[in-house]
């Protein structure tokens, strides 16, 4: 029996086997999801990193 999976973007079921866009159902869903990552629509929880100031960045380069 062929395995059908639910698209994480739209929820439409599609065949897993032979689906070139898996786990998505289509190129459109894949690109929409990628766009959401790029524009900050998704994020991974965690403490924000502090930006290194110009002096700290220079010190790191000198240590190499």
N, CA, C and O atoms as a Tripos MOL2 file, in Angstrom:
@<TRIPOS>MOLECULE
protein
  256   255    64     0     0
PROTEIN
NO_CHARGES

@<TRIPOS>ATOM
      1 N           0.8510   -1.1830    0.0000 N.3       1 UNK1
      2 CA          0.0000    0.0000    0.0000 C.3       1 UNK1
      3 C           0.8990    1.2500    0.0000 C.2       1 UNK1
      4 O           1.7990    1.3580    0.8330 O.2       1 UNK1
      5 N           0.6680    2.1660   -0.9010 N.am      2 UNK2
      6 CA          1.5000    3.3790   -0.9820 C.3       2 UNK2
      7 C           1.3340    4.2530    0.2690 C.2       2 UNK2
      8 O           0.2390    4.3840    0.8160 O.2       2 UNK2
      9 N           2.4340    4.8360    0.6960 N.am      3 UNK3
     10 CA          2.4260    5.6880    1.8830 C.3       3 UNK3
     11 C           2.0640    7.1100    1.4670 C.2       3 UNK3
     12 O           2.6780    7.6860    0.5690 O.2       3 UNK3
     13 N           1.0480    7.6670    2.1430 N.am      4 UNK4
     14 CA          0.6610    9.0580    1.9090 C.3       4 UNK4
     15 C           1.0210    9.8590    3.1480 C.2       4 UNK4
     16 O           0.8160    9.4150    4.2770 O.2       4 UNK4
     17 N           1.5570   11.0360    2.9160 N.am      5 UNK5
     18 CA          1.9180   11.9120    4.0300 C.3       5 UNK5
     19 C           1.1940   13.2400    3.8830 C.2       5 UNK5
     20 O           0.7760   13.6260    2.7910 O.2       5 UNK5
     21 N           1.0580   13.9230    4.9980 N.am      6 UNK6
     22 CA          0.4020   15.2240    5.0250 C.3       6 UNK6
     23 C           1.4520   16.3110    4.8080 C.2       6 UNK6
     24 O           2.4720   16.3330    5.4970 O.2       6 UNK6
     25 N           1.2130   17.1990    3.8690 N.am      7 UNK7
     26 CA          2.1300   18.3090    3.5960 C.3       7 UNK7
     27 C           2.2030   19.2040    4.8380 C.2       7 UNK7
     28 O           1.1640   19.6110    5.3580 O.2       7 UNK7
     29 N           3.4140   19.5200    5.3220 N.am      8 UNK8
     30 CA          3.5360   20.3770    6.5030 C.3       8 UNK8
     31 C           3.0780   21.8120    6.2530 C.2       8 UNK8
     32 O           2.8470   22.5600    7.2040 O.2       8 UNK8
     33 N           2.9480   22.1960    5.0120 N.am      9 UNK9
     34 CA          2.5480   23.5660    4.6840 C.3       9 UNK9
     35 C           1.0350   23.7120    4.5290 C.2       9 UNK9
     36 O           0.4280   24.5760    5.1610 O.2       9 UNK9
     37 N           0.4170   22.8620    3.6810 N.am     10 UNK10
     38 CA         -1.0120   23.0320    3.3850 C.3      10 UNK10
     39 C          -1.8960   21.9170    3.9360 C.2      10 UNK10
     40 O          -3.1170   22.0630    3.9940 O.2      10 UNK10
     41 N          -1.2840   20.7990    4.3410 N.am     11 UNK11
     42 CA         -2.0530   19.6980    4.8990 C.3      11 UNK11
     43 C          -2.5830   18.7050    3.8820 C.2      11 UNK11
     44 O          -3.2000   17.7080    4.2560 O.2      11 UNK11
     45 N          -2.3550   18.9600    2.6040 N.am     12 UNK12
     46 CA         -2.8100   18.0510    1.5540 C.3      12 UNK12
     47 C          -2.0090   16.7520    1.6260 C.2      12 UNK12
     48 O          -0.8000   16.7770    1.8580 O.2      12 UNK12
     49 N          -2.6810   15.6240    1.4280 N.am     13 UNK13
     50 CA         -1.9870   14.3340    1.4340 C.3      13 UNK13
     51 C          -1.4000   14.0690    0.0590 C.2      13 UNK13
     52 O          -2.0320   14.3270   -0.9650 O.2      13 UNK13
     53 N          -0.1790   13.5500    0.0550 N.am     14 UNK14
     54 CA          0.4790   13.1980   -1.2030 C.3      14 UNK14
     55 C           1.3040   11.9370   -0.9930 C.2      14 UNK14
     56 O           1.6500   11.5870    0.1360 O.2      14 UNK14
     57 N           1.6120   11.2640   -2.0860 N.am     15 UNK15
     58 CA          2.4100   10.0460   -2.0140 C.3      15 UNK15
     59 C           3.8440   10.3830   -1.6250 C.2      15 UNK15
     60 O           4.4120   11.3560   -2.1210 O.2      15 UNK15
     61 N           4.4230    9.5890   -0.7490 N.am     16 UNK16
     62 CA          5.8200    9.7840   -0.3510 C.3      16 UNK16
     63 C           6.7540    9.3160   -1.4600 C.2      16 UNK16
     64 O           7.6800   10.0250   -1.8550 O.2      16 UNK16
     65 N           6.4940    8.1200   -1.9500 N.am     17 UNK17
     66 CA          7.3340    7.5000   -2.9780 C.3      17 UNK17
     67 C           7.2730    8.3060   -4.2770 C.2      17 UNK17
     68 O           6.1880    8.5610   -4.8000 O.2      17 UNK17
     69 N           8.4090    8.6980   -4.7840 N.am     18 UNK18
     70 CA          8.4720    9.3940   -6.0640 C.3      18 UNK18
     71 C           8.1140   10.8720   -6.0160 C.2      18 UNK18
     72 O           8.0910   11.5280   -7.0580 O.2      18 UNK18
     73 N           7.8350   11.4120   -4.8410 N.am     19 UNK19
     74 CA          7.4830   12.8280   -4.7210 C.3      19 UNK19
     75 C           8.7660   13.6420   -4.6080 C.2      19 UNK19
     76 O           9.4410   13.5950   -3.5800 O.2      19 UNK19
     77 N           9.1010   14.3770   -5.6380 N.am     20 UNK20
     78 CA         10.3620   15.1310   -5.6340 C.3      20 UNK20
     79 C          10.3570   16.3310   -4.6900 C.2      20 UNK20
     80 O          11.4120   16.9140   -4.4390 O.2      20 UNK20
     81 N           9.2070   16.7080   -4.1680 N.am     21 UNK21
     82 CA          9.1270   17.8680   -3.2750 C.3      21 UNK21
     83 C           8.9630   17.4660   -1.8090 C.2      21 UNK21
     84 O           8.7610   18.3260   -0.9520 O.2      21 UNK21
     85 N           9.0480   16.1570   -1.5140 N.am     22 UNK22
     86 CA          8.7610   15.7130   -0.1510 C.3      22 UNK22
     87 C           9.6500   16.3900    0.8760 C.2      22 UNK22
     88 O          10.8200   16.6440    0.5900 O.2      22 UNK22
     89 N           9.1500   16.6830    2.0300 N.am     23 UNK23
     90 CA          7.8650   16.2730    2.5770 C.3      23 UNK23
     91 C           6.6920   17.1390    2.1340 C.2      23 UNK23
     92 O           5.5720   16.9380    2.6020 O.2      23 UNK23
     93 N           6.9240   18.0820    1.2550 N.am     24 UNK24
     94 CA          5.8500   18.9510    0.7670 C.3      24 UNK24
     95 C           5.1250   18.2910   -0.3940 C.2      24 UNK24
     96 O           5.6400   17.3530   -1.0030 O.2      24 UNK24
     97 N           3.9270   18.7810   -0.7000 N.am     25 UNK25
     98 CA          3.1420   18.1880   -1.7830 C.3      25 UNK25
     99 C           3.5110   18.7680   -3.1420 C.2      25 UNK25
    100 O           3.2450   18.1510   -4.1730 O.2      25 UNK25
    101 N           4.1250   19.9550   -3.1510 N.am     26 UNK26
    102 CA          4.4170   20.6190   -4.4230 C.3      26 UNK26
    103 C           5.5870   21.5880   -4.2620 C.2      26 UNK26
    104 O           6.0180   21.9000   -3.1520 O.2      26 UNK26
    105 N           6.0780   22.0440   -5.3900 N.am     27 UNK27
    106 CA          7.1530   23.0420   -5.3690 C.3      27 UNK27
    107 C           6.6560   24.3260   -4.7090 C.2      27 UNK27
    108 O           7.4040   24.9860   -3.9880 O.2      27 UNK27
    109 N           5.4080   24.6770   -4.9510 N.am     28 UNK28
    110 CA          4.8420   25.9000   -4.3730 C.3      28 UNK28
    111 C           4.9030   25.8650   -2.8400 C.2      28 UNK28
    112 O           5.3380   26.8280   -2.2080 O.2      28 UNK28
    113 N           4.4620   24.7430   -2.2490 N.am     29 UNK29
    114 CA          4.5050   24.6270   -0.7880 C.3      29 UNK29
    115 C           5.9450   24.6580   -0.2800 C.2      29 UNK29
    116 O           6.2260   25.2610    0.7560 O.2      29 UNK29
    117 N           6.8430   24.0180   -0.9950 N.am     30 UNK30
    118 CA          8.2540   24.0010   -0.5990 C.3      30 UNK30
    119 C           8.8230   25.4190   -0.6010 C.2      30 UNK30
    120 O           9.4920   25.8200    0.3520 O.2      30 UNK30
    121 N           8.5620   26.1780   -1.6610 N.am     31 UNK31
    122 CA          9.1020   27.5270   -1.7740 C.3      31 UNK31
    123 C           8.4330   28.4890   -0.7880 C.2      31 UNK31
    124 O           9.0860   29.3930   -0.2670 O.2      31 UNK31
    125 N           7.1450   28.3000   -0.5320 N.am     32 UNK32
    126 CA          6.4470   29.1270    0.4520 C.3      32 UNK32
    127 C           7.0520   28.9170    1.8330 C.2      32 UNK32
    128 O           7.2540   29.8720    2.5830 O.2      32 UNK32
    129 N           7.3390   27.6590    2.1660 N.am     33 UNK33
    130 CA          7.9490   27.3360    3.4520 C.3      33 UNK33
    131 C           9.3530   27.9350    3.5520 C.2      33 UNK33
    132 O           9.7140   28.5010    4.5840 O.2      33 UNK33
    133 N          10.1380   27.8150    2.4950 N.am     34 UNK34
    134 CA         11.4820   28.3930    2.4730 C.3      34 UNK34
    135 C          11.4070   29.9060    2.6620 C.2      34 UNK34
    136 O          12.1940   30.4820    3.4140 O.2      34 UNK34
    137 N          10.4630   30.5430    1.9830 N.am     35 UNK35
    138 CA         10.2860   31.9870    2.1180 C.3      35 UNK35
    139 C           9.9580   32.3970    3.5430 C.2      35 UNK35
    140 O          10.4120   33.4410    4.0130 O.2      35 UNK35
    141 N           9.1700   31.5780    4.2350 N.am     36 UNK36
    142 CA          8.8350   31.8760    5.6290 C.3      36 UNK36
    143 C          10.0820   31.8310    6.5090 C.2      36 UNK36
    144 O          10.2250   32.6490    7.4170 O.2      36 UNK36
    145 N          10.9880   30.8810    6.2500 N.am     37 UNK37
    146 CA         12.2450   30.8200    7.0060 C.3      37 UNK37
    147 C          13.1050   32.0510    6.7170 C.2      37 UNK37
    148 O          13.6540   32.6620    7.6340 O.2      37 UNK37
    149 N          13.2150   32.4070    5.4460 N.am     38 UNK38
    150 CA         14.0900   33.5120    5.0390 C.3      38 UNK38
    151 C          13.6250   34.8410    5.6240 C.2      38 UNK38
    152 O          14.4470   35.6650    6.0250 O.2      38 UNK38
    153 N          12.3110   35.0550    5.6730 N.am     39 UNK39
    154 CA         11.7830   36.3320    6.1550 C.3      39 UNK39
    155 C          11.5730   36.3710    7.6610 C.2      39 UNK39
    156 O          11.0830   37.3680    8.1930 O.2      39 UNK39
    157 N          11.9390   35.2950    8.3540 N.am     40 UNK40
    158 CA         11.8040   35.2850    9.8090 C.3      40 UNK40
    159 C          10.4430   34.8380   10.2930 C.2      40 UNK40
    160 O          10.1070   35.0460   11.4590 O.2      40 UNK40
    161 N           9.6540   34.2280    9.4270 N.am     41 UNK41
    162 CA          8.3430   33.7260    9.8180 C.3      41 UNK41
    163 C           8.4370   32.5710   10.7970 C.2      41 UNK41
    164 O           7.5200   32.3500   11.5870 O.2      41 UNK41
    165 N           9.5190   31.8450   10.7550 N.am     42 UNK42
    166 CA          9.7890   30.7540   11.6890 C.3      42 UNK42
    167 C          11.0390   31.1270   12.4690 C.2      42 UNK42
    168 O          11.9100   31.8430   11.9740 O.2      42 UNK42
    169 N          11.1100   30.6360   13.6800 N.am     43 UNK43
    170 CA         12.3330   30.8400   14.4560 C.3      43 UNK43
    171 C          12.5280   29.6510   15.3850 C.2      43 UNK43
    172 O          11.5800   28.9430   15.7240 O.2      43 UNK43
    173 N          13.7460   29.4500   15.7800 N.am     44 UNK44
    174 CA         14.0840   28.3950   16.7210 C.3      44 UNK44
    175 C          14.2800   29.0710   18.0690 C.2      44 UNK44
    176 O          15.1020   29.9790   18.1860 O.2      44 UNK44
    177 N          13.5340   28.6410   19.0970 N.am     45 UNK45
    178 CA         13.6400   29.3080   20.3910 C.3      45 UNK45
    179 C          15.0330   29.1670   20.9970 C.2      45 UNK45
    180 O          15.7020   28.1470   20.8360 O.2      45 UNK45
    181 N          15.4390   30.1940   21.6790 N.am     46 UNK46
    182 CA         16.7390   30.1870   22.3370 C.3      46 UNK46
    183 C          17.1030   31.5910   22.7560 C.2      46 UNK46
    184 O          16.4560   32.5600   22.3560 O.2      46 UNK46
    185 N          18.1220   31.6950   23.5470 N.am     47 UNK47
    186 CA         18.5820   33.0040   23.9950 C.3      47 UNK47
    187 C          19.2260   33.7360   22.8260 C.2      47 UNK47
    188 O          19.9930   33.1340   22.0740 O.2      47 UNK47
    189 N          18.9300   35.0260   22.6590 N.am     48 UNK48
    190 CA         19.5540   35.7810   21.5650 C.3      48 UNK48
    191 C          21.0550   35.9210   21.7920 C.2      48 UNK48
    192 O          21.5170   36.0670   22.9240 O.2      48 UNK48
    193 N          21.7990   35.8740   20.7030 N.am     49 UNK49
    194 CA         23.2450   36.0540   20.7870 C.3      49 UNK49
    195 C          23.5610   37.5320   20.8450 C.2      49 UNK49
    196 O          22.8900   38.3500   20.2160 O.2      49 UNK49
    197 N          24.5880   37.8650   21.6040 N.am     50 UNK50
    198 CA         25.0290   39.2520   21.6510 C.3      50 UNK50
    199 C          25.9750   39.4840   20.4820 C.2      50 UNK50
    200 O          26.8540   38.6670   20.2070 O.2      50 UNK50
    201 N          25.7880   40.5980   19.8020 N.am     51 UNK51
    202 CA         26.6750   40.9320   18.6870 C.3      51 UNK51
    203 C          28.0340   41.3580   19.2270 C.2      51 UNK51
    204 O          28.1240   42.0820   20.2190 O.2      51 UNK51
    205 N          29.0650   40.9070   18.5750 N.am     52 UNK52
    206 CA         30.4200   41.3150   18.9490 C.3      52 UNK52
    207 C          30.6540   42.7320   18.4440 C.2      52 UNK52
    208 O          30.3280   43.0610   17.3030 O.2      52 UNK52
    209 N          31.2160   43.5530   19.2990 N.am     53 UNK53
    210 CA         31.5440   44.9120   18.8980 C.3      53 UNK53
    211 C          32.7460   44.9010   17.9740 C.2      53 UNK53
    212 O          33.3710   43.8550   17.8000 O.2      53 UNK53
    213 N          33.0860   46.0290   17.3790 N.am     54 UNK54
    214 CA         34.2200   46.0860   16.4450 C.3      54 UNK54
    215 C          35.5340   45.6530   17.0840 C.2      54 UNK54
    216 O          36.3420   44.9920   16.4320 O.2      54 UNK54
    217 N          35.7650   46.0160   18.3640 N.am     55 UNK55
    218 CA         37.0160   45.6320   19.0300 C.3      55 UNK55
    219 C          37.0900   44.1240   19.2360 C.2      55 UNK55
    220 O          38.1390   43.5160   19.0240 O.2      55 UNK55
    221 N          35.9840   43.5250   19.6460 N.am     56 UNK56
    222 CA         35.9690   42.0800   19.8770 C.3      56 UNK56
    223 C          36.1990   41.3200   18.5730 C.2      56 UNK56
    224 O          36.9100   40.3150   18.5560 O.2      56 UNK56
    225 N          35.6120   41.7860   17.5070 N.am     57 UNK57
    226 CA         35.7750   41.1220   16.2120 C.3      57 UNK57
    227 C          37.2350   41.1850   15.7750 C.2      57 UNK57
    228 O          37.7660   40.2040   15.2570 O.2      57 UNK57
    229 N          37.8860   42.3260   15.9780 N.am     58 UNK58
    230 CA         39.2840   42.4730   15.6090 C.3      58 UNK58
    231 C          40.1630   41.5440   16.4380 C.2      58 UNK58
    232 O          41.1040   40.9490   15.9120 O.2      58 UNK58
    233 N          39.8620   41.4130   17.7410 N.am     59 UNK59
    234 CA         40.6320   40.5220   18.6100 C.3      59 UNK59
    235 C          40.5380   39.0820   18.1200 C.2      59 UNK59
    236 O          41.5350   38.3600   18.1260 O.2      59 UNK59
    237 N          39.3570   38.6620   17.6990 N.am     60 UNK60
    238 CA         39.1720   37.3020   17.1940 C.3      60 UNK60
    239 C          40.0240   37.0640   15.9570 C.2      60 UNK60
    240 O          40.6100   35.9920   15.8130 O.2      60 UNK60
    241 N          40.1030   38.0410   15.0650 N.am     61 UNK61
    242 CA         40.8780   37.8970   13.8340 C.3      61 UNK61
    243 C          42.3730   37.8190   14.1360 C.2      61 UNK61
    244 O          43.1050   37.0860   13.4710 O.2      61 UNK61
    245 N          42.8290   38.5750   15.1400 N.am     62 UNK62
    246 CA         44.2460   38.5740   15.4980 C.3      62 UNK62
    247 C          44.6660   37.2410   16.1080 C.2      62 UNK62
    248 O          45.8210   36.8380   15.9760 O.2      62 UNK62
    249 N          43.7280   36.5470   16.7820 N.am     63 UNK63
    250 CA         44.0350   35.2700   17.4270 C.3      63 UNK63
    251 C          44.2600   34.1540   16.4180 C.2      63 UNK63
    252 O          44.8290   33.1230   16.7770 O.2      63 UNK63
    253 N          43.8470   34.3130   15.2040 N.am     64 UNK64
    254 CA         43.9550   33.2460   14.1940 C.3      64 UNK64
    255 C          45.3430   33.0880   13.6770 C.2      64 UNK64
    256 O          45.5910   32.2340   12.8260 O.2      64 UNK64
@<TRIPOS>BOND
     1     1     2 1
     2     2     3 1
     3     3     4 2
     4     3     5 am
     5     5     6 1
     6     6     7 1
     7     7     8 2
     8     7     9 am
     9     9    10 1
    10    10    11 1
    11    11    12 2
    12    11    13 am
    13    13    14 1
    14    14    15 1
    15    15    16 2
    16    15    17 am
    17    17    18 1
    18    18    19 1
    19    19    20 2
    20    19    21 am
    21    21    22 1
    22    22    23 1
    23    23    24 2
    24    23    25 am
    25    25    26 1
    26    26    27 1
    27    27    28 2
    28    27    29 am
    29    29    30 1
    30    30    31 1
    31    31    32 2
    32    31    33 am
    33    33    34 1
    34    34    35 1
    35    35    36 2
    36    35    37 am
    37    37    38 1
    38    38    39 1
    39    39    40 2
    40    39    41 am
    41    41    42 1
    42    42    43 1
    43    43    44 2
    44    43    45 am
    45    45    46 1
    46    46    47 1
    47    47    48 2
    48    47    49 am
    49    49    50 1
    50    50    51 1
    51    51    52 2
    52    51    53 am
    53    53    54 1
    54    54    55 1
    55    55    56 2
    56    55    57 am
    57    57    58 1
    58    58    59 1
    59    59    60 2
    60    59    61 am
    61    61    62 1
    62    62    63 1
    63    63    64 2
    64    63    65 am
    65    65    66 1
    66    66    67 1
    67    67    68 2
    68    67    69 am
    69    69    70 1
    70    70    71 1
    71    71    72 2
    72    71    73 am
    73    73    74 1
    74    74    75 1
    75    75    76 2
    76    75    77 am
    77    77    78 1
    78    78    79 1
    79    79    80 2
    80    79    81 am
    81    81    82 1
    82    82    83 1
    83    83    84 2
    84    83    85 am
    85    85    86 1
    86    86    87 1
    87    87    88 2
    88    87    89 am
    89    89    90 1
    90    90    91 1
    91    91    92 2
    92    91    93 am
    93    93    94 1
    94    94    95 1
    95    95    96 2
    96    95    97 am
    97    97    98 1
    98    98    99 1
    99    99   100 2
   100    99   101 am
   101   101   102 1
   102   102   103 1
   103   103   104 2
   104   103   105 am
   105   105   106 1
   106   106   107 1
   107   107   108 2
   108   107   109 am
   109   109   110 1
   110   110   111 1
   111   111   112 2
   112   111   113 am
   113   113   114 1
   114   114   115 1
   115   115   116 2
   116   115   117 am
   117   117   118 1
   118   118   119 1
   119   119   120 2
   120   119   121 am
   121   121   122 1
   122   122   123 1
   123   123   124 2
   124   123   125 am
   125   125   126 1
   126   126   127 1
   127   127   128 2
   128   127   129 am
   129   129   130 1
   130   130   131 1
   131   131   132 2
   132   131   133 am
   133   133   134 1
   134   134   135 1
   135   135   136 2
   136   135   137 am
   137   137   138 1
   138   138   139 1
   139   139   140 2
   140   139   141 am
   141   141   142 1
   142   142   143 1
   143   143   144 2
   144   143   145 am
   145   145   146 1
   146   146   147 1
   147   147   148 2
   148   147   149 am
   149   149   150 1
   150   150   151 1
   151   151   152 2
   152   151   153 am
   153   153   154 1
   154   154   155 1
   155   155   156 2
   156   155   157 am
   157   157   158 1
   158   158   159 1
   159   159   160 2
   160   159   161 am
   161   161   162 1
   162   162   163 1
   163   163   164 2
   164   163   165 am
   165   165   166 1
   166   166   167 1
   167   167   168 2
   168   167   169 am
   169   169   170 1
   170   170   171 1
   171   171   172 2
   172   171   173 am
   173   173   174 1
   174   174   175 1
   175   175   176 2
   176   175   177 am
   177   177   178 1
   178   178   179 1
   179   179   180 2
   180   179   181 am
   181   181   182 1
   182   182   183 1
   183   183   184 2
   184   183   185 am
   185   185   186 1
   186   186   187 1
   187   187   188 2
   188   187   189 am
   189   189   190 1
   190   190   191 1
   191   191   192 2
   192   191   193 am
   193   193   194 1
   194   194   195 1
   195   195   196 2
   196   195   197 am
   197   197   198 1
   198   198   199 1
   199   199   200 2
   200   199   201 am
   201   201   202 1
   202   202   203 1
   203   203   204 2
   204   203   205 am
   205   205   206 1
   206   206   207 1
   207   207   208 2
   208   207   209 am
   209   209   210 1
   210   210   211 1
   211   211   212 2
   212   211   213 am
   213   213   214 1
   214   214   215 1
   215   215   216 2
   216   215   217 am
   217   217   218 1
   218   218   219 1
   219   219   220 2
   220   219   221 am
   221   221   222 1
   222   222   223 1
   223   223   224 2
   224   223   225 am
   225   225   226 1
   226   226   227 1
   227   227   228 2
   228   227   229 am
   229   229   230 1
   230   230   231 1
   231   231   232 2
   232   231   233 am
   233   233   234 1
   234   234   235 1
   235   235   236 2
   236   235   237 am
   237   237   238 1
   238   238   239 1
   239   239   240 2
   240   239   241 am
   241   241   242 1
   242   242   243 1
   243   243   244 2
   244   243   245 am
   245   245   246 1
   246   246   247 1
   247   247   248 2
   248   247   249 am
   249   249   250 1
   250   250   251 1
   251   251   252 2
   252   251   253 am
   253   253   254 1
   254   254   255 1
   255   255   256 2
@<TRIPOS>SUBSTRUCTURE
     1 UNK1         2 RESIDUE 1 A UNK
     2 UNK2         6 RESIDUE 1 A UNK
     3 UNK3        10 RESIDUE 1 A UNK
     4 UNK4        14 RESIDUE 1 A UNK
     5 UNK5        18 RESIDUE 1 A UNK
     6 UNK6        22 RESIDUE 1 A UNK
     7 UNK7        26 RESIDUE 1 A UNK
     8 UNK8        30 RESIDUE 1 A UNK
     9 UNK9        34 RESIDUE 1 A UNK
    10 UNK10       38 RESIDUE 1 A UNK
    11 UNK11       42 RESIDUE 1 A UNK
    12 UNK12       46 RESIDUE 1 A UNK
    13 UNK13       50 RESIDUE 1 A UNK
    14 UNK14       54 RESIDUE 1 A UNK
    15 UNK15       58 RESIDUE 1 A UNK
    16 UNK16       62 RESIDUE 1 A UNK
    17 UNK17       66 RESIDUE 1 A UNK
    18 UNK18       70 RESIDUE 1 A UNK
    19 UNK19       74 RESIDUE 1 A UNK
    20 UNK20       78 RESIDUE 1 A UNK
    21 UNK21       82 RESIDUE 1 A UNK
    22 UNK22       86 RESIDUE 1 A UNK
    23 UNK23       90 RESIDUE 1 A UNK
    24 UNK24       94 RESIDUE 1 A UNK
    25 UNK25       98 RESIDUE 1 A UNK
    26 UNK26      102 RESIDUE 1 A UNK
    27 UNK27      106 RESIDUE 1 A UNK
    28 UNK28      110 RESIDUE 1 A UNK
    29 UNK29      114 RESIDUE 1 A UNK
    30 UNK30      118 RESIDUE 1 A UNK
    31 UNK31      122 RESIDUE 1 A UNK
    32 UNK32      126 RESIDUE 1 A UNK
    33 UNK33      130 RESIDUE 1 A UNK
    34 UNK34      134 RESIDUE 1 A UNK
    35 UNK35      138 RESIDUE 1 A UNK
    36 UNK36      142 RESIDUE 1 A UNK
    37 UNK37      146 RESIDUE 1 A UNK
    38 UNK38      150 RESIDUE 1 A UNK
    39 UNK39      154 RESIDUE 1 A UNK
    40 UNK40      158 RESIDUE 1 A UNK
    41 UNK41      162 RESIDUE 1 A UNK
    42 UNK42      166 RESIDUE 1 A UNK
    43 UNK43      170 RESIDUE 1 A UNK
    44 UNK44      174 RESIDUE 1 A UNK
    45 UNK45      178 RESIDUE 1 A UNK
    46 UNK46      182 RESIDUE 1 A UNK
    47 UNK47      186 RESIDUE 1 A UNK
    48 UNK48      190 RESIDUE 1 A UNK
    49 UNK49      194 RESIDUE 1 A UNK
    50 UNK50      198 RESIDUE 1 A UNK
    51 UNK51      202 RESIDUE 1 A UNK
    52 UNK52      206 RESIDUE 1 A UNK
    53 UNK53      210 RESIDUE 1 A UNK
    54 UNK54      214 RESIDUE 1 A UNK
    55 UNK55      218 RESIDUE 1 A UNK
    56 UNK56      222 RESIDUE 1 A UNK
    57 UNK57      226 RESIDUE 1 A UNK
    58 UNK58      230 RESIDUE 1 A UNK
    59 UNK59      234 RESIDUE 1 A UNK
    60 UNK60      238 RESIDUE 1 A UNK
    61 UNK61      242 RESIDUE 1 A UNK
    62 UNK62      246 RESIDUE 1 A UNK
    63 UNK63      250 RESIDUE 1 A UNK
    64 UNK64      254 RESIDUE 1 A UNK
